[in-house]
């Protein structure tokens, strides 16, 4: 389903753990990798832009896209629907461009079924108290929304052991370095490299 050297990365985290900021920073400084813009039925938050942060989609159109089998995965989170475009992912992978997805544990499970070689990463906050504080300072999150997100955080984090890598976002720079290291390590897998281009290996095989 993917290009010969392309990698698919799956990143999950409870809301407020800093997943989106980390992924955006990674994509900005790492060549040949792109994020995936999800479709969602939720309303845009302050500062969010359609086609940049999400494709904000009416529920009726989202349902039609589901019926047309246009999503690799879709799930309901906090009463809103989110979906990952099948075509957009496969086009990037077929062009040997790595793709990094931000999805919840349900979507990650589905992606791993479809792409067994996907590299999965779970991002944790340093503590529940820190997570609550981050949600409280984030614009647009009311008290009832914060309580609901905190209630869901435990359920999301309970699935951390299903992921290959675990990153704790206590310090943004350190967490970003960890995430970049995961990408570098995955790209260095022997099966992904064009070993015939290595002079020493050509010499070894010719001898």
KEVEX-860963 format. One record per residue (C-alpha): residue number from 1; x, y, z. Coordinates in steps of 0.25 Angstrom, whole numbers, plus 2048, in hexadecimal, padded with zeros to 3 digits. Example, Ala and Ser with C-alpha at 12.3 -4.5 7.8 and 13.67 -1.06 7.14 Angstrom:
2
SITE num   u   v   w
SITE   1 831 7EE 81F
SITE   2 837 7FC 81D
//
This chain:
207
SITE num   u   v   w
SITE   1 800 800 800
SITE   2 80C 809 801
SITE   3 818 80D 7FA
SITE   4 825 805 7FB
SITE   5 82B 80E 805
SITE   6 820 816 80B
SITE   7 81C 815 819
SITE   8 80F 817 821
SITE   9 810 81D 82F
SITE  10 804 81D 838
SITE  11 804 826 844
SITE  12 7FA 826 84F
SITE  13 7F8 82D 85C
SITE  14 7EE 832 866
SITE  15 7E8 840 862
SITE  16 7F2 84B 868
SITE  17 7FE 842 868
SITE  18 805 84B 85D
SITE  19 803 841 851
SITE  20 800 84B 846
SITE  21 80B 855 84A
SITE  22 815 84A 84A
SITE  23 811 844 83D
SITE  24 810 852 836
SITE  25 81E 855 83B
SITE  26 823 847 836
SITE  27 81D 849 829
SITE  28 823 857 828
SITE  29 831 853 82A
SITE  30 832 845 824
SITE  31 832 843 815
SITE  32 82A 839 80D
SITE  33 81F 838 818
SITE  34 811 83E 818
SITE  35 805 83E 821
SITE  36 7F8 83A 81E
SITE  37 7EC 844 81F
SITE  38 7E0 83C 825
SITE  39 7D1 83F 822
SITE  40 7C9 843 82E
SITE  41 7BB 847 831
SITE  42 7BE 84F 83D
SITE  43 7BE 85E 83D
SITE  44 7CC 865 83A
SITE  45 7D3 86B 847
SITE  46 7D8 879 847
SITE  47 7E4 87A 83D
SITE  48 7E1 86D 836
SITE  49 7E0 86E 827
SITE  50 7D9 864 81D
SITE  51 7E2 85C 815
SITE  52 7EE 85F 81E
SITE  53 7EA 85A 82C
SITE  54 7DE 851 827
SITE  55 7D4 850 81C
SITE  56 7C8 855 824
SITE  57 7BD 84D 81E
SITE  58 7AE 84D 820
SITE  59 7A8 840 826
SITE  60 7A0 83D 81A
SITE  61 7AC 83D 811
SITE  62 7B5 835 81B
SITE  63 7AA 82A 81A
SITE  64 7AA 82B 80B
SITE  65 7B9 829 80B
SITE  66 7B8 81D 815
SITE  67 7AE 817 80B
SITE  68 7B8 819 800
SITE  69 7C3 812 808
SITE  70 7CC 81E 807
SITE  71 7D2 81D 815
SITE  72 7DD 814 819
SITE  73 7D7 815 827
SITE  74 7CC 81D 82E
SITE  75 7C8 81F 83C
SITE  76 7BF 827 845
SITE  77 7C7 82F 850
SITE  78 7C0 838 85A
SITE  79 7B3 837 852
SITE  80 7BA 83B 845
SITE  81 7BF 833 839
SITE  82 7CD 832 834
SITE  83 7D2 82B 827
SITE  84 7DF 829 820
SITE  85 7DE 82A 811
SITE  86 7E2 81D 80A
SITE  87 7E6 824 7FC
SITE  88 7EF 82E 803
SITE  89 7F7 824 80B
SITE  90 7F9 81A 7FF
SITE  91 7FD 826 7F6
SITE  92 808 82A 7FF
SITE  93 80D 81C 802
SITE  94 80E 819 7F3
SITE  95 817 825 7F1
SITE  96 820 820 7FC
SITE  97 81C 82B 805
SITE  98 81B 827 814
SITE  99 80E 82A 81A
SITE 100 80B 82D 829
SITE 101 7FD 82B 82E
SITE 102 7F7 831 83B
SITE 103 7EB 828 83F
SITE 104 7E5 822 84C
SITE 105 7E8 814 850
SITE 106 7DC 80E 849
SITE 107 7E1 814 83C
SITE 108 7EF 810 83E
SITE 109 7EA 801 840
SITE 110 7E3 802 833
SITE 111 7EF 808 82C
SITE 112 7F8 7FD 831
SITE 113 7EF 7F3 82C
SITE 114 7F0 7F9 81E
SITE 115 7FE 7FD 81E
SITE 116 806 7F2 827
SITE 117 813 7FA 825
SITE 118 80E 807 82B
SITE 119 816 80D 836
SITE 120 80E 810 842
SITE 121 811 81B 84D
SITE 122 809 81E 859
SITE 123 80B 82C 860
SITE 124 809 82E 86F
SITE 125 808 83A 877
SITE 126 811 83A 883
SITE 127 806 839 88D
SITE 128 7F6 83A 88E
SITE 129 7F8 847 895
SITE 130 800 84D 88A
SITE 131 7F6 848 880
SITE 132 7EB 84F 887
SITE 133 7F3 85C 888
SITE 134 7F6 85C 879
SITE 135 7E7 85A 876
SITE 136 7E3 865 87F
SITE 137 7EC 86F 878
SITE 138 7E8 86B 86A
SITE 139 7DE 875 864
SITE 140 7D0 870 861
SITE 141 7D0 864 86B
SITE 142 7C5 866 875
SITE 143 7C5 860 883
SITE 144 7BB 855 87F
SITE 145 7C4 852 873
SITE 146 7D0 851 87B
SITE 147 7C9 847 885
SITE 148 7C5 83F 879
SITE 149 7D3 83F 873
SITE 150 7D9 83B 880
SITE 151 7CF 82F 881
SITE 152 7D3 82A 873
SITE 153 7E2 82C 875
SITE 154 7E3 820 87E
SITE 155 7DC 817 874
SITE 156 7E5 81C 869
SITE 157 7F2 81B 871
SITE 158 7EE 80C 875
SITE 159 7F2 808 867
SITE 160 800 80D 867
SITE 161 806 7FF 868
SITE 162 800 7FD 85A
SITE 163 80A 806 854
SITE 164 819 804 850
SITE 165 81E 811 856
SITE 166 81A 819 862
SITE 167 81E 828 863
SITE 168 81B 830 870
SITE 169 819 83F 86C
SITE 170 81E 845 879
SITE 171 828 84F 871
SITE 172 824 852 863
SITE 173 832 852 85D
SITE 174 836 845 864
SITE 175 829 83F 85F
SITE 176 82B 844 851
SITE 177 839 83E 851
SITE 178 833 831 855
SITE 179 829 831 84A
SITE 180 834 835 83F
SITE 181 83C 82A 844
SITE 182 831 820 842
SITE 183 830 824 834
SITE 184 83F 824 831
SITE 185 83F 816 837
SITE 186 834 811 82F
SITE 187 83A 816 822
SITE 188 847 80F 825
SITE 189 840 801 825
SITE 190 848 7F8 81B
SITE 191 83C 7F4 813
SITE 192 838 802 810
SITE 193 846 806 80B
SITE 194 84B 805 7FD
SITE 195 857 7FC 801
SITE 196 85B 7FA 7F2
SITE 197 860 809 7F3
SITE 198 86A 806 7FE
SITE 199 878 805 7F8
SITE 200 87C 7FC 803
SITE 201 871 7F2 801
SITE 202 873 7F2 7F2
SITE 203 881 7EE 7F5
SITE 204 87D 7E3 7FF
SITE 205 873 7DD 7F6
SITE 206 87D 7DD 7EA
SITE 207 888 7D6 7F1
//
